[in-house]
Amino acid sequence: MAQDKLWGGRFSQPTDKFVEEFTASIAFDQRMYRYDIQGSIAHARMLAKQSIISAADAEQIISGLEGILADIEAENFDFKVSLEDIHMNIEARLIERIGPVGGKLHTARSRNDQVALDVRLYLRDELQAIAVYLDALQQALLDQAEANLAVIMPGYTHLQTAQPVLFAHHLLAYYEMFRRDAGRLADVAKRLDELPLGAGALAGTTFPIDREYVAEQLGFAGVTRNSLDTVSDRDFAIEFCAAASILMMHLSRLSEELILWSSADFNFVELSDAFCTGSSIMPQKKNPDVPELVRGKTGRVYGNLMSLLTLMKSLPLAYNKDMQEDKEPLFDTIDTVKGSLKIFADMIAKLRVKAENMRTAAARGYSTATDVADYVVRKGLPFRQAHEVVGKTVRYCVETGKDIPELSLAEFQQFSPLIEADIYDFVTLEASVNARRATGGTAREAVEREIRRARQERQAKS
């Protein structure tokens, strides 16, 4: 019977069975049960405060909701597809549990503002959980940087050896990326921090509700300002997925480096066996499956962002059933980001660095050529002329099979008489690295300064 539905009074025929299954969201939105009950309890208290329902009715409703919460967490709750979503499943069980008074709970609200509330409450908590995982990854990067302050590696552009840098400096580049990610997620949380309940289906409600009281009960900073926008807004979900996409892009870049560095050709680092798998046919293989999978999951998160943007791009105001499709991309993004961050923090913490291999690689590829150019510039040669001098020097090294520090003073001076015996003070790996002392540079003192700053910044937040 159509009347079996809580909204069935208008209908004379039952819902087609396949339509019922096709339109239901309970299979994925049941994860919001705690937030649905949390919002309903705050709503019931407000209804009693405003004398819209009696205090006794409110207490009975709240007691019933708390009992349902206990049932769900004890896995003693049968979620029914016929009841469509988490909201109707809980409300139907409430009426079954306490009788007709349970039907008063839905006074002055709609599923439209109710779902907007539940998703915001859910995402608010998940943002806090993600922040913890992201913080752990940043901590692991800082610890590895500090533990490897003396390690020199080749810095690359175009994946060609460019200049030597500290491995710690390279790790801190990712720390900065994740610091920005933390800021973006904090911005999402700020714009999320408005109560949508009270917007009704689209136009508000005729009952004398107190939205600010509900916002206070649920810990929101304020309330939304337009009922039409409130029920049709999913900007907060899109913004989260956008921030998550950038975060995953950063994880993917670091994944790519770990994959390269752990290969036999680079041999810069070794991933713990706990984060690798073997080959079914080649016994020597140790495959970096975790970073490869995180790199792959990045595309999945990008897809979720595009799904939400496409979902919302043509919807007229206000609520449309299309918007039910917002949850699966959002939930999947949350799960993917949390899992990727957790496993990455553990993997970085257990990373083994092969310092000698990095140093050997840094000594190849004429990585101190720029230091020779800077040297002759300080002697008075314009940089463009210095660039040409060093270019010819490098060509000579290629032809003779020598690296720059191996050249004799006479060999240096055939390219510029300005070069003197002190040139050798500038072309070692340590000299090259430590010459770059300005803020943001790779000199050890600059990197140590950044580690101290990062730790102080983190301590101030805790």
N, C-alpha and C positions, 0 to 999 in steps of 0.2 A: 504494500500500500504506500502511496506517496506520503500519506500522513505519518508514516514511520519516521520521516525526516523531521528534524526540529524546525525546518522551514517549509514543511510540506502542505500547509493550509491552502495555498493558492493552486495546487496541482491536483488533478483528478486521475492521473495515470502514474504508475511507478516508474522510476528511472530505469532505463535500459541497463541491463547488467554490465555490459561492456562499457557503456558510458560512465557508469558508476566507478568502475575500476580505472578507466582512462582519466577521469577528472580528479580522482582522489589524490591527496598528497601525504596521507598518513604514513606511507612507507618511508618517507624521508624527513617529514617535519616533526615526527614524534620525538626527535632529539631535543626539541624545544619545550618539553613538558614542564620542566622546572620553572621556566620563565613564564609560561602561560599561567601556571598556578600562582607564581609570585605576583604577576600583574593583576590577576583576578582577586587576590587577597587585598591588595592595595585599593582596587576598585570597590570592593565590598565595603571596606572601611570608610571610604569616601562617601558612598551612598548612604551609610548610616549617619555619618557626621552631618550630611546635608539634609537628613530626615527624609530622604527619598525612599529608603526602606527602614524598618525598625532595627534597633540595636540587637534585638534578639534574633531577628532573621539574619543579620550580618554575622553574628557569632556562630549560628548554625551553618551558614555557608562556609565560613572560614574553617570551622572544624571539619566539615565534609571535604574541603579541598586539601587540608593537611592529611586527612586519611587517604585520599587518592594519591597524594605524593608518596606516602609510605607504601601504598600498594604497588605503585609503578617501580619504586626503587627496590622493592622486594620481588620484582618480576611476577607480580600477581595481578596483572592488568591485561585484559584482552583488547588490543587495538583493533578496531573494526573498520574495514574499507568502506562499508556502507555508511559510516559516519564521516567520511571524507577526510577530515584533518584532525590535528591535535586539539583544536579548540572545541569542536563538536564532540569528540570522544570524551574529553574531560567534562564538558557540560552535561552530556547525556548520563555519564556515570554519577555526576553530582545529583541530578534529579532522581536517578534510580536509588541513590543512597539516602537522601534526606527528604525526598518528596517534592511537591510542587514549589516549595519555597526556593529550591535550587534554580527554578526558572527566573527568579527575580535578579539573579546575578547579571544577566545580560541587559538590564535596564541601562539606558543612556550610553550604550556602546554598540559597535558593529564589529563583525569579523574583520572589516577593512582596517580600522584603527587598532584592533586587537593584534592582528598579525604584524602590523608595523611596529607595535610595542615589543612583541616577542622577539622579532628579529634583531631589533636594536639592543635589547637586554642580552640576548645570546652573543651577538657580535662584541658587545662591550666587554663581556667576560673573556671571550676568546682573544681579544686584543691584549688583555693583560697577560694571558698565558703565552701568547706569541712573544710579547716583550721580554718575558723571563727567558725563553729559549734563545732569543736574539742576544740578550745580555750575556748568556753563557757562551755563545759563540765569540762575542767580542772579548770576553775574558780569556778564552782559549787563545785567541790571536795575540793578545797582549802578553800572555805568559810565554808563548813560543817566541815572540819577538825579543822579550827580555832574556830568555835563555840562550838566544843565538845572536847576541849583539856583535860578536866578533866575526860572524860568518859573512863572507863577501861572495856575491853571485853576479853573473852577467845581467845587466839590464838590457831589455830588448826594445827595439821599434821594428815593425814589420817582421817580427820574429827573427831579426838579425841582431847579432851582438852590437850594442850601442855604447854603453858606458857601465863601469862597475858600480854596483849599489850594494848596500847591506841587505841581507835577507830579511832582517827585522824591518827595514824601511819598506820592502815589498809587502810584507804582511800588514804593516800599518796602513798601506793604501787600501786594503780591504776593510780594515777597521773603520776608516773614514767613510767608505761606502755604506757599511752597516750602521754607522752613526747617523748618516742621513736617512737611512731606512727607518730607524727608530723615530726620528723626527717626523717623518711622513705618517707613520702609524699613530703617533701622538696627535697629529693634526686631524686624522680620521676620527679619533676618539673625541676630540673637541666638538667637531661638527655633528657627531652622533648624539651628543649629550643634550638632547631635547625630547621631552615627552610627547609622543603622538596621540596617546589615548585622550579621548574627548572630542576628536574630530568627527566621530560617528562614521556613517557610511561615506559622506562627502561634504555635508553642509553644517556639521555641528549637531547639537542636541537641544531640545526644548527644556530639558531638565536642568535645575540649578546646580550644576556640578561645580566642583572646586578642583580644577586641573592642577593648580600650583600645589595643592595638598598632596595629590597623587605623585607629582614630580618629586616632592620632598620625601615621600615614603619610599620611592624607588631610587632615590639618589641621583636624579637628573638635575642639571644646573638650571633648566628652564623648560618652557613648553613651546611647541611649534606655534606659528603665528597665523597660519592659513589652512583651513580644513581641507580644501581641495588639494593643495600641495601636499599636505600631510599624508593623505592616503595614497597618493600617486607617486610619492617620492621614493626612489631607491638610489639616490645619489650616494648615500653612505656606503651601500654595498658595492657600487661601481668604483667609488673612490678607494675603498679597501682593496678591491681586486687590482686596481691600477697600482697602488703602492706595493701590493704583493707581487705584481709582475716585475716591478723594478727590483725588488728584493731578490726574487728568483733569478733575474738576469745577473745580479751580482754573484749569487751562489753558482750559477752556471759558468761564469767567467773563472771563478776560483776552481770549480770542478775541472775545467779544461786545463788549467795550469797544473793541477795535481795529476791529471792523467798524463800530461806531457812529462812532468818532472819524475814520475814514478816509472816511466818507460826505460828500457835498457839503453836507449840512445842518449837520454839526459842523465838518468840515474842520480838525481839530486835529492830525492826523498824516498822513504819507504813507508807505505801505508801499513798499518797494523793488519795482521791476518784477519782480525775480527770484521774488517770492512772490505774484504776481498773474497773472491771465489776462484776456483780452479777451472780447468778445461776438462771436458769429458773425454778428450782424445789426446791432448798434449800435456803430459804430466809436469812439464816445467813451468806452465803458465800460472801467473798470479794476476788476476784481472781486477782492475779498479772499478768494480761494479757499482759501488755506492756513488762516487762522483759521476759516473756515467748515467746512472738512473736519475740523479738529481738534475743533471743537464737535460735529460729527456723530459722530466716532469715540468720543466720550465715552460715548454710549449703547451702543456696541459693547462697551466695557469693563464698563459696568454689567451688560450681558447676560451676559458671561462670569462675573462674580461670582455672579449669580443662578443660572446654570447649575451652578456648582460647589456652591453651597449646596443646590440642589434635588437634585443628584446624591447628596450625602452624607446627606441628612436622614433617610432610612429604612433605611440599611444596617446589618444586624446585624454583630457582630464575627465573623470578622475580615475577610480580603480577599474581595472580590466582583468579578466581571468588570466590573460597572458602573464600577469605578474606573479602567478603561482610558480612560474618557471625560474624565478630569481633564486630560489633556495638551493637547488642542487649545485649550480656553479659556485655559489657562495660557500656552501658547506664543503665542497670538494677543495676549494682554494684554501680554506682554513686548515683542513686536514693535511693537505699537501705541504703547506708552508710549515706547519708545526712539526711534521715528521722530518722534513728536510733540515730544518734548523737543529732539531734535537740530535740527529745522527751526525750532522756536520760538526757540531760543537765537540762531540765525543771523538770524532775522527781527527780533528785538528789537535786536540789535546794529546793524542797518542802518536802524532806524526814523528817519525825519526828522520832527522836532517843529516845529509851526507855532506859535511862541510868541505872536505878536501875536494870532492868532485865538483862542487860549485866553484870553488876557488880556481881549480884547473881550467874550468870552462870560462871563467871571467878573464883569465890571463890570455885566452885566445881571441882572435878576431879584432886585434888592434883597438881594444876598448879604451885605451888611454890617449887615443889620437886627439880628442878634443882638448885634453890637458896640454898637449904640445902647442896647439893653436892658441890657447889662453896664455901660455908662457910667452910666446913671441909677441902677442898683443901687449902684454905688460912691458915688453922691451921696446914698444913704440910702433910696431907694425899694425896698420889698419886690419881689422878682422878679415875682410874679404881677401886681402893678400895673404894673410896668415892661413886662411882656409886652403888657398892654392898650394902654399908651401907644404902643408901637412898632407894634402892629397897626393902630392908627388912623393912625399916621404913614405906614405902607405904603399903606393905603387912600387916603390923600390923594395919595400919589405916583402911584398907579394912575389916579386921577381927573384929575390934572394932567399926566400924561405925563412926570413927572420921576423921576430915580433919587435915592436917599438922599443921596449926597454933593453933589447939585445944589441941595438945599434951602438957603434963606437961614436965618440964625439966627432971624429973626422967625418963619419958618414952623416951625422946630423948636420954638420956645418956645410956640407955640399949643397944643402937646400936653403940654409940661411946662416949668415955669419953672426946673427944675433944670438944664436944658441951657444950657450957656454956650459961649463962642467956641472953647474948646478941643475941642469935639466933632469938629472937622475933623481933629484929630490921631488920631482913632480910627476914622474911617469910610473911609479909603483902603484899597485892596486890600492894600498892603504892611503898613499898620498892623494890619489885621485878621489877616493871616497871622502876622506876627511877634509878636503879643500872646500867641500860644498856645505858650509856651516850655516848659511842663512836659514831662517825659519822655513820648514818644509823640505829642506835638503836632506841628503843621505849621509852626511857626516855623523860619526858616532855621537858626538855631543848633541847634535840636533835631534837625532833619533831618541837618545835618552831623555831629552827635554820633552819630546812628544809623548813618550811613555809615561813620564811623570805627570804631564798635563792630563792625559787620558785617565790615569788612575785617580787623580784629584777630582776630576770632573765626575767620575763614577761614584767616588766616595761622597761627594756633595749631594748626589741624587738619592743615595741610600739612607 
